[in-house]
């Protein structure tokens, strides 16, 4: 499955210290799992959580879901061993907390290489501090291993002394800067969590806002939010039908030597076809994931 086109509509955090959660993750309809060793794990459970994640990944059963392991920082007693363990765990990527510079990427890359990490194992970055946001371009371009950004809006709001508002106005500059950097360097990027699990309407609004801004999907803290995230960030049947109609009409126009075509009164040119093909490919990959889950 292509790294850039892989569905990431719903990316669910799973505490590594909770063996039942790691087991349940095999049955959930989320596109990706973040097996967490950092915020969701108490200090006295860090090493046990690491062992449980490695064991769960060795056992398998997660199908085509993308698996990231969020490690502790290298400035903690657990960070180095977390990276060493994750490097050969079979996870698709290692998610680093509070990344603020390219130096962190380079240091982790050396650890991964020494530990025998496969060449296609990605480094993902939590973007959750003011300095990290300001250095988003430097971080995005630090290494071919960098695969994506995860917005850490809770920590960011704390550092900014900002309020959690429905429209997330205090977050807009940070979200946009990271989106620009991610797209400039061909990275995936997923939106931050919605903290109020009782606020279904607010969660849906946050998903719609993230989709409109350009995020690939949303990070989640509870399985009950998976279905809505999948619905919002996934292309609808009407979207896919329209995309295919544009592609067919444009290819017919090209065969006649034309560079543009009008479809149902709308001007269609190559830039629209690039996005239409991306959407159709995404829909196909989502279908594969859903078939894999149902099997």
Backbone torsions as a table, in degrees:
resi	resn	phi	psi	omega
1	UNK	NA	129.3	-178.3
2	UNK	-59.2	135.5	-178.8
3	UNK	-62.7	-44.2	-174.6
4	UNK	-74.8	-30.3	-177.0
5	UNK	-95.9	-1.0	-178.0
6	UNK	-59.2	134.0	177.9
7	UNK	-64.0	136.1	176.9
8	UNK	-139.2	41.5	-178.4
9	UNK	-63.4	-42.8	-175.8
10	UNK	-129.1	119.0	-176.8
11	UNK	-124.6	104.0	-168.8
12	UNK	-98.5	127.2	172.8
13	UNK	-72.7	136.0	176.8
14	UNK	-128.6	119.9	178.6
15	UNK	-64.3	125.1	-179.5
16	UNK	-65.0	-19.7	-179.3
17	UNK	-83.1	-7.1	-177.7
18	UNK	-105.7	96.6	-176.2
19	UNK	-62.5	-35.0	179.3
20	UNK	-65.8	-37.5	178.2
21	UNK	-65.9	-42.2	179.0
22	UNK	-62.2	-36.2	176.8
23	UNK	-68.3	-45.4	-178.4
24	UNK	-63.5	-30.3	-180.0
25	UNK	-56.4	-23.6	179.5
26	UNK	-70.5	-19.4	-173.5
27	UNK	-108.2	-7.6	-174.1
28	UNK	-83.0	151.9	-175.5
29	UNK	-88.8	27.0	177.7
30	UNK	-81.8	153.8	179.6
31	UNK	-77.8	-29.5	-175.7
32	UNK	-149.1	154.8	176.5
33	UNK	-123.8	137.3	168.9
34	UNK	-106.2	106.3	176.8
35	UNK	-82.6	114.3	-164.3
36	UNK	-98.9	130.4	172.0
37	UNK	-110.7	-3.9	-172.9
38	UNK	-99.8	-104.5	-169.5
39	UNK	-59.0	-33.4	-174.2
40	UNK	-82.4	0.6	-173.9
41	UNK	-123.4	128.2	178.4
42	UNK	-68.2	151.8	-177.9
43	UNK	-53.4	-39.4	-176.9
44	UNK	-78.6	-1.3	179.4
45	UNK	-113.8	5.2	-174.1
46	UNK	-60.9	-48.6	-175.1
47	UNK	-70.1	-38.4	175.9
48	UNK	-63.0	-41.5	179.4
49	UNK	-61.8	-41.5	178.7
50	UNK	-59.8	-45.4	-179.8
51	UNK	-63.7	-39.0	-178.6
52	UNK	-68.0	-37.6	178.1
53	UNK	-66.1	-47.0	179.4
54	UNK	-59.5	-42.4	179.9
55	UNK	-65.6	-43.0	-179.7
56	UNK	-63.0	-41.9	-179.8
57	UNK	-69.8	-34.2	177.1
58	UNK	-66.3	-36.3	178.6
59	UNK	-70.0	-33.6	176.9
60	UNK	80.3	-158.8	179.3
61	UNK	95.6	8.0	-178.7
62	UNK	-94.3	2.1	175.3
63	UNK	60.8	-138.3	-177.2
64	UNK	-90.6	5.7	178.5
65	UNK	-60.4	145.8	173.5
66	UNK	-80.6	133.7	-178.3
67	UNK	-117.5	122.8	172.2
68	UNK	-114.8	144.1	173.3
69	UNK	-111.6	117.4	176.7
70	UNK	-88.0	118.7	-177.9
71	UNK	-91.7	169.1	167.4
72	UNK	-79.0	161.8	-179.0
73	UNK	-69.2	156.2	179.1
74	UNK	-66.5	-14.5	177.5
75	UNK	-88.6	11.4	177.0
76	UNK	-111.2	167.5	178.8
77	UNK	-68.6	-13.0	-172.4
78	UNK	-110.1	-16.7	-169.5
79	UNK	-58.2	-46.4	-176.7
80	UNK	-61.0	-50.5	-178.9
81	UNK	-66.9	-31.2	174.9
82	UNK	-59.0	-46.0	-178.2
83	UNK	-66.8	-42.5	178.5
84	UNK	-59.8	-45.3	-179.1
85	UNK	-67.0	-43.6	-177.9
86	UNK	-67.1	-28.9	-175.0
87	UNK	-60.3	-32.5	-178.7
88	UNK	-117.7	21.4	-176.2
89	UNK	-83.6	-16.6	-173.4
90	UNK	95.5	-2.2	176.7
91	UNK	-65.3	147.7	178.7
92	UNK	-71.5	-28.6	-177.3
93	UNK	-156.0	160.7	175.1
94	UNK	-110.9	123.4	-178.5
95	UNK	-100.0	118.6	-176.0
96	UNK	-97.5	135.2	178.6
97	UNK	-80.1	149.5	169.3
98	UNK	47.1	50.7	177.6
99	UNK	-73.0	130.7	-176.6
100	UNK	-126.6	-8.0	-179.0
101	UNK	-159.4	166.6	175.5
102	UNK	-66.6	-26.3	-179.2
103	UNK	-58.0	-40.0	178.5
104	UNK	-62.1	-43.0	178.6
105	UNK	-60.0	-46.1	-178.0
106	UNK	-64.2	-39.7	179.6
107	UNK	-65.4	-44.6	179.4
108	UNK	-66.9	-38.3	178.1
109	UNK	-59.1	-41.7	178.4
110	UNK	-64.0	-40.2	178.5
111	UNK	-64.7	-44.9	179.5
112	UNK	-60.8	-45.8	-179.5
113	UNK	-61.5	-43.2	-179.8
114	UNK	-66.7	-31.0	-178.7
115	UNK	-83.0	-7.8	178.5
116	UNK	90.2	27.6	178.4
117	UNK	-63.2	139.9	176.6
118	UNK	-63.2	153.1	-175.3
119	UNK	-62.6	-25.6	-177.3
120	UNK	-95.8	6.4	175.9
121	UNK	-76.1	126.1	-172.6
122	UNK	-90.8	158.1	168.0
123	UNK	-105.6	123.2	174.6
124	UNK	-108.5	152.6	-172.3
125	UNK	-124.7	125.9	168.6
126	UNK	-75.0	122.6	178.0
127	UNK	-103.5	98.5	-167.7
128	UNK	-148.0	14.2	175.5
129	UNK	-131.9	154.1	178.4
130	UNK	-56.2	-42.8	-179.4
131	UNK	-66.5	-39.7	177.3
132	UNK	-60.1	-43.3	179.2
133	UNK	-62.5	-44.2	-179.5
134	UNK	-65.1	-25.2	-179.8
135	UNK	-103.3	23.1	-175.0
136	UNK	-57.7	-41.1	-179.2
137	UNK	-66.6	-43.0	178.1
138	UNK	-59.3	-41.9	-178.5
139	UNK	-69.3	-45.0	-178.1
140	UNK	-60.7	-32.4	-175.6
141	UNK	-99.7	10.6	-170.8
142	UNK	-69.8	-32.2	-173.7
143	UNK	-163.7	150.9	172.9
144	UNK	-61.7	-19.4	178.2
145	UNK	-72.6	-21.5	-177.9
146	UNK	-65.4	120.8	-174.8
147	UNK	-109.9	-23.6	-177.2
148	UNK	-177.0	168.1	176.7
149	UNK	-113.3	143.0	169.3
150	UNK	-120.5	122.8	-179.1
151	UNK	-76.4	125.8	176.6
152	UNK	-104.6	75.7	-170.7
153	UNK	-72.1	-22.8	179.1
154	UNK	-69.0	-50.4	177.6
155	UNK	-64.4	-37.7	-179.6
156	UNK	-63.7	-43.9	178.7
157	UNK	-60.1	-39.5	178.3
158	UNK	-61.7	-46.9	-177.8
159	UNK	-68.3	-31.2	-179.5
160	UNK	-83.2	-9.0	-172.0
161	UNK	59.8	34.3	-175.0
162	UNK	-96.2	162.9	178.4
163	UNK	-96.0	149.5	172.9
164	UNK	-86.1	102.2	-179.6
165	UNK	-110.1	158.9	-179.0
166	UNK	-57.0	-45.7	-178.0
167	UNK	-82.7	-6.4	178.4
168	UNK	54.1	38.5	179.3
169	UNK	-56.2	-41.6	179.7
170	UNK	-62.7	-19.1	-176.2
171	UNK	-94.2	-13.3	-167.3
172	UNK	-59.7	-43.6	-179.9
173	UNK	-61.5	-45.8	-178.6
174	UNK	-65.1	-44.6	178.9
175	UNK	-60.4	-43.5	-177.2
176	UNK	-68.2	-41.2	179.0
177	UNK	-61.8	-40.8	179.8
178	UNK	-71.2	-37.0	175.1
179	UNK	-60.9	-44.7	178.8
180	UNK	-59.4	-47.0	-178.5
181	UNK	-65.3	-42.8	-178.9
182	UNK	-62.9	-47.5	-177.9
183	UNK	-69.8	-32.5	178.8
184	UNK	-63.3	-29.2	-176.5
185	UNK	-115.0	16.9	173.5
186	UNK	69.3	32.6	-178.6
187	UNK	-98.7	156.5	168.8
188	UNK	-78.4	158.0	177.0
189	UNK	-153.2	129.5	179.5
190	UNK	-120.3	146.6	-174.1
191	UNK	-75.3	163.6	179.7
192	UNK	-74.3	173.4	-175.5
193	UNK	-79.5	157.9	170.5
194	UNK	-104.1	120.4	-167.2
195	UNK	-80.3	-29.1	-173.3
196	UNK	-89.5	99.5	-176.6
197	UNK	-71.0	-15.2	177.8
198	UNK	-87.2	-8.3	-175.4
199	UNK	-100.3	76.1	-178.1
200	UNK	-63.5	-39.5	-179.5
201	UNK	-65.5	-43.4	178.7
202	UNK	-64.6	-36.7	177.6
203	UNK	-64.4	-45.2	179.1
204	UNK	-61.5	-41.1	178.0
205	UNK	-61.6	-42.8	-179.8
206	UNK	-63.2	-39.6	177.4
207	UNK	-64.3	-45.8	179.4
208	UNK	-60.9	-41.4	179.0
209	UNK	-63.3	-43.9	178.8
210	UNK	-62.6	-40.6	177.4
211	UNK	-61.7	-46.3	-178.9
212	UNK	-62.2	-35.2	-179.3
213	UNK	-72.3	-28.6	178.6
214	UNK	121.5	7.6	179.3
215	UNK	-69.0	151.4	178.8
216	UNK	-77.0	-24.7	-177.6
217	UNK	178.7	-164.3	-174.3
218	UNK	-134.6	140.6	171.3
219	UNK	-79.0	143.3	-171.9
220	UNK	-129.2	153.6	179.6
221	UNK	-118.3	1.9	178.5
222	UNK	-150.2	139.4	-179.2
223	UNK	-58.9	-26.3	-176.2
224	UNK	-66.8	-14.8	-179.3
225	UNK	-93.1	-4.3	-176.0
226	UNK	-61.7	-46.7	-174.3
227	UNK	-61.3	-43.0	-179.4
228	UNK	-66.7	-42.2	178.0
229	UNK	-61.2	-42.7	178.0
230	UNK	-62.2	-40.7	-179.8
231	UNK	-64.3	-46.1	-175.4
232	UNK	-71.4	-47.1	-173.7
233	UNK	-85.1	-11.6	178.3
234	UNK	-89.1	143.9	177.2
235	UNK	-66.2	136.6	178.1
236	UNK	-76.4	166.2	177.1
237	UNK	-59.8	-37.7	178.3
238	UNK	-65.9	-39.5	178.2
239	UNK	-60.9	-44.5	-177.8
240	UNK	-67.5	-41.2	178.8
241	UNK	-61.6	-42.7	179.1
242	UNK	-66.0	-40.0	179.1
243	UNK	-61.9	-44.6	-180.0
244	UNK	-65.4	-36.7	178.6
245	UNK	-64.5	-41.8	177.5
246	UNK	-63.1	-45.3	-178.0
247	UNK	-61.2	-46.1	-179.3
248	UNK	-62.0	-44.8	-178.8
249	UNK	-67.0	-39.4	-178.4
250	UNK	-68.1	-41.0	179.6
251	UNK	-66.0	-35.1	176.4
252	UNK	-67.0	-38.9	178.6
253	UNK	-66.4	-40.7	178.7
254	UNK	-61.9	-38.0	179.4
255	UNK	-62.9	-22.6	177.3
256	UNK	-96.2	7.5	178.1
257	UNK	83.1	16.0	-179.8
258	UNK	-99.5	146.0	-179.5
259	UNK	-99.4	-11.8	178.2
260	UNK	-138.9	162.4	178.5
261	UNK	-150.2	151.5	175.7
262	UNK	-102.4	123.1	179.8
263	UNK	-120.2	117.5	-178.6
264	UNK	50.8	41.6	177.0
265	UNK	82.1	2.4	-178.1
266	UNK	-112.8	133.2	179.3
267	UNK	-72.4	128.8	-179.6
268	UNK	-123.3	126.5	175.3
269	UNK	-130.7	-173.2	-169.7
270	UNK	-59.2	-38.0	-178.0
271	UNK	-61.3	-33.3	177.1
272	UNK	-71.2	-32.3	-178.3
273	UNK	-72.8	-35.6	176.3
274	UNK	-58.2	-47.2	179.7
275	UNK	-69.1	-37.6	179.3
276	UNK	-62.7	-42.1	179.3
277	UNK	-67.3	-37.0	176.5
278	UNK	-61.8	-42.8	-178.0
279	UNK	-65.7	-43.0	179.4
280	UNK	-64.7	-42.6	178.2
281	UNK	-62.5	-41.3	178.1
282	UNK	-61.7	-43.3	178.8
283	UNK	-60.6	-40.8	179.0
284	UNK	-63.6	-41.5	-179.3
285	UNK	-69.0	-36.6	175.5
286	UNK	-62.7	-40.8	176.9
287	UNK	-59.9	-39.4	177.5
288	UNK	-64.1	-43.2	179.2
289	UNK	-62.7	-44.0	-178.8
290	UNK	-66.5	-38.2	177.0
291	UNK	-65.8	-38.2	179.0
292	UNK	-64.4	-39.9	-179.7
293	UNK	-67.7	-37.2	-176.8
294	UNK	-76.5	-19.5	-176.7
295	UNK	-68.2	NA	NA
